[in-house]
Amino acid sequence: MAVLPTLPKRLHGPSVWALYAIGFVPAALAFYLGATGRLPGNAVKEFEHLLGLWALRFLVATLAITPLRDLFGLNWLRYRRALGLLAFYYVLMHFLAYMLLDQMLRFPAIVADIARRPFITIGMTAFVLIIPLALTSNNWSIRRLGQRWNKLHRLVYLIAAAGALHFAMSVKIVGPEQMLYIALVALLLAWRPIRMPYLRWRRQRSGIARPHRPTTQKAAG
Protein backbone atom coordinates (compact mmCIF):
# COMPACT_ATOMS: atom_id res chain seq x y z
CA MET A 1 0.00 0.00 0.00
CA ALA A 2 1.38 3.40 -0.97
CA VAL A 3 1.77 5.80 1.93
CA LEU A 4 0.90 9.41 1.21
CA PRO A 5 3.66 11.96 1.86
CA THR A 6 3.56 13.61 5.28
CA LEU A 7 4.49 17.06 6.48
CA PRO A 8 8.15 17.79 7.25
CA LYS A 9 8.94 17.18 10.90
CA ARG A 10 9.50 20.88 11.58
CA LEU A 11 5.84 21.54 10.71
CA HIS A 12 4.35 18.87 12.97
CA GLY A 13 4.01 21.12 16.01
CA PRO A 14 2.69 24.18 14.13
CA SER A 15 0.19 22.01 12.24
CA VAL A 16 -1.27 20.75 15.54
CA TRP A 17 -1.70 24.31 16.81
CA ALA A 18 -3.24 25.24 13.46
CA LEU A 19 -5.75 22.42 13.95
CA TYR A 20 -6.74 23.86 17.34
CA ALA A 21 -7.17 27.32 15.82
CA ILE A 22 -9.26 26.02 12.93
CA GLY A 23 -11.21 23.74 15.25
CA PHE A 24 -12.62 26.64 17.25
CA VAL A 25 -13.79 28.55 14.17
CA PRO A 26 -17.25 26.83 14.05
CA ALA A 27 -17.91 27.75 17.70
CA ALA A 28 -16.83 31.36 17.18
CA LEU A 29 -18.92 31.63 14.00
CA ALA A 30 -21.99 30.13 15.65
CA PHE A 31 -21.63 32.50 18.60
CA TYR A 32 -21.30 35.49 16.25
CA LEU A 33 -24.37 34.45 14.24
CA GLY A 34 -26.36 33.94 17.43
CA ALA A 35 -25.26 37.25 18.94
CA THR A 36 -26.21 39.12 15.77
CA GLY A 37 -29.59 37.40 15.42
CA ARG A 38 -28.65 35.42 12.31
CA LEU A 39 -29.35 31.92 13.62
CA PRO A 40 -32.73 30.57 12.45
CA GLY A 41 -35.52 29.80 14.89
CA ASN A 42 -34.61 29.61 18.57
CA ALA A 43 -31.07 31.02 18.59
CA VAL A 44 -30.12 29.43 21.93
CA LYS A 45 -31.32 25.99 20.87
CA GLU A 46 -29.62 26.32 17.48
CA PHE A 47 -26.35 27.42 19.09
CA GLU A 48 -26.53 24.54 21.55
CA HIS A 49 -27.28 22.12 18.71
CA LEU A 50 -24.33 23.31 16.59
CA LEU A 51 -21.90 22.89 19.49
CA GLY A 52 -23.14 19.36 20.14
CA LEU A 53 -22.96 18.47 16.46
CA TRP A 54 -19.35 19.62 16.18
CA ALA A 55 -18.50 17.67 19.34
CA LEU A 56 -19.81 14.54 17.63
CA ARG A 57 -17.89 15.37 14.44
CA PHE A 58 -14.63 15.69 16.34
CA LEU A 59 -15.31 12.42 18.17
CA VAL A 60 -15.84 10.67 14.83
CA ALA A 61 -12.64 12.25 13.47
CA THR A 62 -10.71 11.08 16.55
CA LEU A 63 -11.86 7.50 16.13
CA ALA A 64 -11.18 7.60 12.39
CA ILE A 65 -7.44 8.27 12.79
CA THR A 66 -6.43 4.63 13.31
CA PRO A 67 -8.60 3.13 10.50
CA LEU A 68 -7.34 5.79 8.09
CA ARG A 69 -3.76 4.79 8.89
CA ASP A 70 -4.48 1.07 8.66
CA LEU A 71 -6.47 1.23 5.43
CA PHE A 72 -5.00 4.16 3.52
CA GLY A 73 -1.59 4.84 5.06
CA LEU A 74 -2.58 8.29 6.39
CA ASN A 75 -0.33 8.74 9.39
CA TRP A 76 -2.21 11.46 11.27
CA LEU A 77 -1.72 10.07 14.76
CA ARG A 78 -0.13 13.33 15.88
CA TYR A 79 -3.54 14.99 15.49
CA ARG A 80 -5.54 12.47 17.51
CA ARG A 81 -5.00 14.16 20.88
CA ALA A 82 -5.94 17.57 19.46
CA LEU A 83 -9.09 16.16 17.87
CA GLY A 84 -10.05 14.42 21.10
CA LEU A 85 -9.54 17.60 23.13
CA LEU A 86 -11.52 19.61 20.60
CA ALA A 87 -14.34 17.11 21.01
CA PHE A 88 -14.17 17.63 24.79
CA TYR A 89 -14.16 21.43 24.49
CA TYR A 90 -17.23 21.29 22.26
CA VAL A 91 -18.99 18.90 24.64
CA LEU A 92 -18.16 21.30 27.47
CA MET A 93 -19.47 24.30 25.51
CA HIS A 94 -22.60 22.33 24.58
CA PHE A 95 -23.12 21.54 28.29
CA LEU A 96 -22.55 25.16 29.35
CA ALA A 97 -24.93 26.46 26.66
CA TYR A 98 -27.59 24.10 28.02
CA MET A 99 -26.93 25.01 31.66
CA LEU A 100 -26.48 28.78 31.27
CA LEU A 101 -28.36 29.90 28.17
CA ASP A 102 -31.12 27.30 27.93
CA GLN A 103 -31.90 26.48 31.56
CA MET A 104 -30.32 29.59 33.17
CA LEU A 105 -28.98 27.46 36.05
CA ARG A 106 -32.46 26.42 37.17
CA PHE A 107 -31.18 23.29 38.87
CA PRO A 108 -34.58 21.74 39.75
CA ALA A 109 -35.54 21.95 36.06
CA ILE A 110 -32.15 20.55 35.02
CA VAL A 111 -32.46 17.59 37.41
CA ALA A 112 -36.00 16.95 36.18
CA ASP A 113 -34.77 17.10 32.58
CA ILE A 114 -32.04 14.55 33.26
CA ALA A 115 -34.46 12.19 35.02
CA ARG A 116 -37.37 12.59 32.59
CA ARG A 117 -35.75 12.85 29.16
CA PRO A 118 -33.55 9.84 28.23
CA PHE A 119 -31.55 11.66 25.56
CA ILE A 120 -30.42 14.22 28.14
CA THR A 121 -29.55 11.41 30.56
CA ILE A 122 -27.39 9.83 27.85
CA GLY A 123 -25.79 13.17 26.98
CA MET A 124 -24.94 13.93 30.61
CA THR A 125 -23.45 10.46 30.99
CA ALA A 126 -21.24 11.03 27.95
CA PHE A 127 -20.16 14.39 29.37
CA VAL A 128 -19.17 12.84 32.69
CA LEU A 129 -17.25 10.04 30.94
CA ILE A 130 -15.27 12.36 28.69
CA ILE A 131 -13.93 14.48 31.58
CA PRO A 132 -11.30 11.95 32.80
CA LEU A 133 -10.19 11.40 29.20
CA ALA A 134 -9.55 15.12 28.77
CA LEU A 135 -7.77 15.39 32.13
CA THR A 136 -5.42 12.53 31.23
CA SER A 137 -4.70 13.62 27.64
CA ASN A 138 -1.10 14.53 28.43
CA ASN A 139 2.27 12.80 28.42
CA TRP A 140 2.56 12.80 32.21
CA SER A 141 -0.68 10.84 32.58
CA ILE A 142 0.39 8.37 29.89
CA ARG A 143 3.63 7.65 31.77
CA ARG A 144 1.92 7.57 35.15
CA LEU A 145 -1.00 5.31 34.22
CA GLY A 146 0.80 2.95 31.83
CA GLN A 147 -1.54 0.28 30.50
CA ARG A 148 -4.38 1.69 32.57
CA TRP A 149 -4.29 4.76 30.33
CA ASN A 150 -5.15 2.64 27.28
CA LYS A 151 -8.03 0.98 29.13
CA LEU A 152 -9.37 4.32 30.31
CA HIS A 153 -9.25 5.90 26.87
CA ARG A 154 -11.22 3.05 25.34
CA LEU A 155 -14.19 4.86 26.85
CA VAL A 156 -14.08 7.10 23.78
CA TYR A 157 -15.93 4.37 21.85
CA LEU A 158 -18.74 4.36 24.41
CA ILE A 159 -18.79 8.16 24.45
CA ALA A 160 -19.05 8.35 20.66
CA ALA A 161 -21.90 5.83 20.65
CA ALA A 162 -23.69 7.79 23.38
CA GLY A 163 -23.14 11.01 21.44
CA ALA A 164 -24.65 9.60 18.25
CA LEU A 165 -27.61 8.20 20.21
CA HIS A 166 -28.06 11.52 22.05
CA PHE A 167 -28.12 13.34 18.71
CA ALA A 168 -30.66 10.95 17.17
CA MET A 169 -32.97 11.02 20.20
CA SER A 170 -32.90 14.81 20.45
CA VAL A 171 -35.04 15.21 17.32
CA LYS A 172 -38.65 14.24 16.76
CA ILE A 173 -37.91 12.44 13.49
CA VAL A 174 -34.63 10.64 12.85
CA GLY A 175 -33.48 11.83 9.44
CA PRO A 176 -30.55 11.14 7.11
CA GLU A 177 -28.14 13.28 9.13
CA GLN A 178 -28.76 11.36 12.34
CA MET A 179 -28.56 8.04 10.50
CA LEU A 180 -25.26 9.09 8.92
CA TYR A 181 -23.59 9.67 12.29
CA ILE A 182 -25.03 6.48 13.73
CA ALA A 183 -23.64 4.57 10.73
CA LEU A 184 -20.21 6.24 10.98
CA VAL A 185 -19.90 5.47 14.69
CA ALA A 186 -21.11 1.89 14.10
CA LEU A 187 -18.46 1.38 11.41
CA LEU A 188 -15.73 2.78 13.63
CA LEU A 189 -16.83 0.55 16.51
CA ALA A 190 -16.92 -2.45 14.19
CA TRP A 191 -13.38 -1.76 13.03
CA ARG A 192 -11.90 -2.36 16.48
CA PRO A 193 -12.49 -6.16 16.70
CA ILE A 194 -11.51 -6.80 13.08
CA ARG A 195 -8.43 -4.55 13.05
CA MET A 196 -5.86 -7.08 14.23
CA PRO A 197 -7.11 -9.94 11.96
CA TYR A 198 -7.01 -7.50 9.04
CA LEU A 199 -3.45 -6.38 9.82
CA ARG A 200 -2.31 -10.01 10.14
CA TRP A 201 -3.96 -10.85 6.81
CA ARG A 202 -2.30 -7.87 5.17
CA ARG A 203 1.16 -8.87 6.50
CA GLN A 204 0.69 -12.42 5.27
CA ARG A 205 -0.48 -11.18 1.89
CA SER A 206 2.51 -8.85 1.66
CA GLY A 207 4.84 -11.75 2.50
CA ILE A 208 3.33 -13.90 -0.24
CA ALA A 209 3.59 -11.05 -2.74
CA ARG A 210 7.33 -10.69 -2.10
CA PRO A 211 9.17 -13.86 -3.22
CA HIS A 212 12.17 -14.87 -1.17
CA ARG A 213 15.49 -13.97 -2.75
CA PRO A 214 18.33 -16.31 -1.74
CA THR A 215 21.47 -14.52 -0.64
CA THR A 216 24.77 -15.42 -2.26
CA GLN A 217 27.75 -16.24 -0.05
CA LYS A 218 31.31 -15.45 -0.92
CA ALA A 219 33.66 -18.44 -1.16
CA ALA A 220 36.01 -18.69 1.79
CA GLY A 221 39.71 -18.49 1.32
TORDRENDO-348584 format. One record per residue (C-alpha): residue in three letters; x, y, z. Coordinates in nm, 4 decimals, always signed. Layout:
N
ATOM  aa       xx       yy       zz
ATOM Ala        X        Y        Z
...
END
This chain:
221
ATOM  aa       xx       yy       zz
ATOM Met  +0.0000  +0.0000  +0.0000
ATOM Ala  +0.1384  +0.3403  -0.0966
ATOM Val  +0.1770  +0.5799  +0.1932
ATOM Leu  +0.0903  +0.9414  +0.1209
ATOM Pro  +0.3656  +1.1960  +0.1857
ATOM Thr  +0.3558  +1.3607  +0.5277
ATOM Leu  +0.4491  +1.7057  +0.6482
ATOM Pro  +0.8152  +1.7792  +0.7254
ATOM Lys  +0.8938  +1.7183  +1.0902
ATOM Arg  +0.9503  +2.0884  +1.1583
ATOM Leu  +0.5843  +2.1536  +1.0707
ATOM His  +0.4348  +1.8867  +1.2966
ATOM Gly  +0.4006  +2.1124  +1.6010
ATOM Pro  +0.2688  +2.4180  +1.4132
ATOM Ser  +0.0186  +2.2015  +1.2243
ATOM Val  -0.1272  +2.0750  +1.5540
ATOM Trp  -0.1705  +2.4310  +1.6809
ATOM Ala  -0.3244  +2.5244  +1.3458
ATOM Leu  -0.5752  +2.2422  +1.3951
ATOM Tyr  -0.6736  +2.3856  +1.7339
ATOM Ala  -0.7165  +2.7320  +1.5816
ATOM Ile  -0.9264  +2.6024  +1.2925
ATOM Gly  -1.1211  +2.3740  +1.5250
ATOM Phe  -1.2618  +2.6640  +1.7255
ATOM Val  -1.3794  +2.8546  +1.4172
ATOM Pro  -1.7254  +2.6832  +1.4053
ATOM Ala  -1.7915  +2.7749  +1.7703
ATOM Ala  -1.6834  +3.1364  +1.7175
ATOM Leu  -1.8919  +3.1632  +1.3996
ATOM Ala  -2.1993  +3.0133  +1.5649
ATOM Phe  -2.1629  +3.2502  +1.8597
ATOM Tyr  -2.1305  +3.5486  +1.6253
ATOM Leu  -2.4368  +3.4450  +1.4245
ATOM Gly  -2.6357  +3.3939  +1.7427
ATOM Ala  -2.5258  +3.7246  +1.8935
ATOM Thr  -2.6212  +3.9123  +1.5773
ATOM Gly  -2.9587  +3.7398  +1.5420
ATOM Arg  -2.8655  +3.5418  +1.2313
ATOM Leu  -2.9345  +3.1922  +1.3619
ATOM Pro  -3.2731  +3.0574  +1.2451
ATOM Gly  -3.5520  +2.9796  +1.4894
ATOM Asn  -3.4605  +2.9610  +1.8571
ATOM Ala  -3.1072  +3.1025  +1.8588
ATOM Val  -3.0125  +2.9428  +2.1931
ATOM Lys  -3.1318  +2.5986  +2.0872
ATOM Glu  -2.9625  +2.6317  +1.7484
ATOM Phe  -2.6348  +2.7423  +1.9087
ATOM Glu  -2.6528  +2.4538  +2.1553
ATOM His  -2.7281  +2.2118  +1.8708
ATOM Leu  -2.4327  +2.3306  +1.6593
ATOM Leu  -2.1902  +2.2893  +1.9492
ATOM Gly  -2.3135  +1.9356  +2.0137
ATOM Leu  -2.2961  +1.8467  +1.6459
ATOM Trp  -1.9346  +1.9623  +1.6184
ATOM Ala  -1.8502  +1.7674  +1.9336
ATOM Leu  -1.9809  +1.4544  +1.7625
ATOM Arg  -1.7895  +1.5366  +1.4435
ATOM Phe  -1.4629  +1.5694  +1.6336
ATOM Leu  -1.5314  +1.2422  +1.8173
ATOM Val  -1.5842  +1.0668  +1.4833
ATOM Ala  -1.2645  +1.2250  +1.3471
ATOM Thr  -1.0710  +1.1081  +1.6552
ATOM Leu  -1.1864  +0.7496  +1.6126
ATOM Ala  -1.1176  +0.7596  +1.2390
ATOM Ile  -0.7440  +0.8274  +1.2789
ATOM Thr  -0.6434  +0.4635  +1.3306
ATOM Pro  -0.8598  +0.3128  +1.0502
ATOM Leu  -0.7341  +0.5790  +0.8090
ATOM Arg  -0.3761  +0.4791  +0.8885
ATOM Asp  -0.4476  +0.1074  +0.8657
ATOM Leu  -0.6468  +0.1232  +0.5426
ATOM Phe  -0.4997  +0.4162  +0.3516
ATOM Gly  -0.1590  +0.4836  +0.5064
ATOM Leu  -0.2583  +0.8286  +0.6388
ATOM Asn  -0.0328  +0.8743  +0.9389
ATOM Trp  -0.2208  +1.1465  +1.1270
ATOM Leu  -0.1717  +1.0067  +1.4764
ATOM Arg  -0.0126  +1.3333  +1.5877
ATOM Tyr  -0.3535  +1.4993  +1.5494
ATOM Arg  -0.5537  +1.2473  +1.7514
ATOM Arg  -0.5002  +1.4163  +2.0877
ATOM Ala  -0.5945  +1.7574  +1.9462
ATOM Leu  -0.9092  +1.6158  +1.7868
ATOM Gly  -1.0054  +1.4419  +2.1105
ATOM Leu  -0.9541  +1.7596  +2.3128
ATOM Leu  -1.1515  +1.9614  +2.0601
ATOM Ala  -1.4336  +1.7108  +2.1014
ATOM Phe  -1.4168  +1.7630  +2.4792
ATOM Tyr  -1.4157  +2.1427  +2.4487
ATOM Tyr  -1.7227  +2.1293  +2.2259
ATOM Val  -1.8992  +1.8903  +2.4637
ATOM Leu  -1.8162  +2.1305  +2.7474
ATOM Met  -1.9470  +2.4305  +2.5509
ATOM His  -2.2600  +2.2334  +2.4580
ATOM Phe  -2.3120  +2.1544  +2.8288
ATOM Leu  -2.2550  +2.5164  +2.9349
ATOM Ala  -2.4933  +2.6457  +2.6660
ATOM Tyr  -2.7592  +2.4097  +2.8019
ATOM Met  -2.6930  +2.5009  +3.1658
ATOM Leu  -2.6477  +2.8781  +3.1275
ATOM Leu  -2.8363  +2.9902  +2.8168
ATOM Asp  -3.1123  +2.7298  +2.7929
ATOM Gln  -3.1900  +2.6479  +3.1562
ATOM Met  -3.0324  +2.9588  +3.3170
ATOM Leu  -2.8975  +2.7463  +3.6047
ATOM Arg  -3.2461  +2.6419  +3.7169
ATOM Phe  -3.1178  +2.3292  +3.8872
ATOM Pro  -3.4579  +2.1740  +3.9747
ATOM Ala  -3.5543  +2.1949  +3.6056
ATOM Ile  -3.2148  +2.0546  +3.5023
ATOM Val  -3.2460  +1.7593  +3.7411
ATOM Ala  -3.6002  +1.6952  +3.6183
ATOM Asp  -3.4775  +1.7101  +3.2577
ATOM Ile  -3.2041  +1.4547  +3.3260
ATOM Ala  -3.4464  +1.2189  +3.5019
ATOM Arg  -3.7374  +1.2593  +3.2590
ATOM Arg  -3.5747  +1.2846  +2.9162
ATOM Pro  -3.3553  +0.9840  +2.8232
ATOM Phe  -3.1552  +1.1659  +2.5560
ATOM Ile  -3.0417  +1.4223  +2.8145
ATOM Thr  -2.9549  +1.1410  +3.0558
ATOM Ile  -2.7386  +0.9829  +2.7847
ATOM Gly  -2.5793  +1.3171  +2.6984
ATOM Met  -2.4938  +1.3930  +3.0605
ATOM Thr  -2.3446  +1.0456  +3.0993
ATOM Ala  -2.1241  +1.1027  +2.7954
ATOM Phe  -2.0156  +1.4393  +2.9371
ATOM Val  -1.9167  +1.2840  +3.2692
ATOM Leu  -1.7253  +1.0039  +3.0943
ATOM Ile  -1.5267  +1.2357  +2.8688
ATOM Ile  -1.3932  +1.4481  +3.1583
ATOM Pro  -1.1301  +1.1946  +3.2799
ATOM Leu  -1.0187  +1.1402  +2.9203
ATOM Ala  -0.9550  +1.5124  +2.8772
ATOM Leu  -0.7773  +1.5392  +3.2125
ATOM Thr  -0.5416  +1.2526  +3.1234
ATOM Ser  -0.4700  +1.3618  +2.7645
ATOM Asn  -0.1097  +1.4534  +2.8428
ATOM Asn  +0.2272  +1.2803  +2.8416
ATOM Trp  +0.2564  +1.2803  +3.2215
ATOM Ser  -0.0680  +1.0836  +3.2583
ATOM Ile  +0.0394  +0.8372  +2.9890
ATOM Arg  +0.3628  +0.7652  +3.1773
ATOM Arg  +0.1924  +0.7569  +3.5155
ATOM Leu  -0.0999  +0.5313  +3.4225
ATOM Gly  +0.0798  +0.2954  +3.1829
ATOM Gln  -0.1541  +0.0277  +3.0504
ATOM Arg  -0.4384  +0.1687  +3.2572
ATOM Trp  -0.4289  +0.4759  +3.0327
ATOM Asn  -0.5150  +0.2637  +2.7284
ATOM Lys  -0.8028  +0.0980  +2.9132
ATOM Leu  -0.9372  +0.4322  +3.0313
ATOM His  -0.9254  +0.5897  +2.6875
ATOM Arg  -1.1216  +0.3050  +2.5336
ATOM Leu  -1.4193  +0.4855  +2.6846
ATOM Val  -1.4078  +0.7102  +2.3783
ATOM Tyr  -1.5925  +0.4374  +2.1852
ATOM Leu  -1.8743  +0.4362  +2.4410
ATOM Ile  -1.8794  +0.8165  +2.4455
ATOM Ala  -1.9055  +0.8354  +2.0664
ATOM Ala  -2.1897  +0.5826  +2.0649
ATOM Ala  -2.3686  +0.7786  +2.3378
ATOM Gly  -2.3143  +1.1010  +2.1439
ATOM Ala  -2.4654  +0.9596  +1.8255
ATOM Leu  -2.7615  +0.8203  +2.0212
ATOM His  -2.8065  +1.1515  +2.2047
ATOM Phe  -2.8122  +1.3342  +1.8713
ATOM Ala  -3.0658  +1.0948  +1.7175
ATOM Met  -3.2968  +1.1016  +2.0198
ATOM Ser  -3.2895  +1.4811  +2.0448
ATOM Val  -3.5044  +1.5210  +1.7324
ATOM Lys  -3.8653  +1.4236  +1.6757
ATOM Ile  -3.7909  +1.2439  +1.3487
ATOM Val  -3.4625  +1.0643  +1.2855
ATOM Gly  -3.3482  +1.1831  +0.9436
ATOM Pro  -3.0550  +1.1135  +0.7107
ATOM Glu  -2.8142  +1.3282  +0.9127
ATOM Gln  -2.8759  +1.1361  +1.2343
ATOM Met  -2.8558  +0.8041  +1.0497
ATOM Leu  -2.5257  +0.9092  +0.8917
ATOM Tyr  -2.3590  +0.9669  +1.2286
ATOM Ile  -2.5026  +0.6479  +1.3730
ATOM Ala  -2.3637  +0.4571  +1.0728
ATOM Leu  -2.0209  +0.6238  +1.0984
ATOM Val  -1.9905  +0.5466  +1.4692
ATOM Ala  -2.1115  +0.1893  +1.4103
ATOM Leu  -1.8460  +0.1375  +1.1411
ATOM Leu  -1.5725  +0.2777  +1.3632
ATOM Leu  -1.6829  +0.0551  +1.6510
ATOM Ala  -1.6922  -0.2449  +1.4189
ATOM Trp  -1.3376  -0.1756  +1.3028
ATOM Arg  -1.1896  -0.2360  +1.6475
ATOM Pro  -1.2491  -0.6156  +1.6702
ATOM Ile  -1.1506  -0.6796  +1.3082
ATOM Arg  -0.8432  -0.4554  +1.3049
ATOM Met  -0.5855  -0.7084  +1.4230
ATOM Pro  -0.7108  -0.9937  +1.1962
ATOM Tyr  -0.7008  -0.7498  +0.9035
ATOM Leu  -0.3450  -0.6381  +0.9819
ATOM Arg  -0.2308  -1.0010  +1.0142
ATOM Trp  -0.3956  -1.0854  +0.6812
ATOM Arg  -0.2297  -0.7873  +0.5171
ATOM Arg  +0.1158  -0.8867  +0.6500
ATOM Gln  +0.0688  -1.2421  +0.5271
ATOM Arg  -0.0477  -1.1182  +0.1890
ATOM Ser  +0.2510  -0.8855  +0.1658
ATOM Gly  +0.4836  -1.1752  +0.2500
ATOM Ile  +0.3331  -1.3895  -0.0242
ATOM Ala  +0.3593  -1.1048  -0.2741
ATOM Arg  +0.7326  -1.0686  -0.2101
ATOM Pro  +0.9167  -1.3856  -0.3225
ATOM His  +1.2169  -1.4873  -0.1168
ATOM Arg  +1.5487  -1.3966  -0.2752
ATOM Pro  +1.8331  -1.6314  -0.1741
ATOM Thr  +2.1473  -1.4520  -0.0642
ATOM Thr  +2.4769  -1.5421  -0.2264
ATOM Gln  +2.7751  -1.6239  -0.0050
ATOM Lys  +3.1309  -1.5452  -0.0925
ATOM Ala  +3.3657  -1.8435  -0.1156
ATOM Ala  +3.6005  -1.8687  +0.1790
ATOM Gly  +3.9713  -1.8490  +0.1318
END
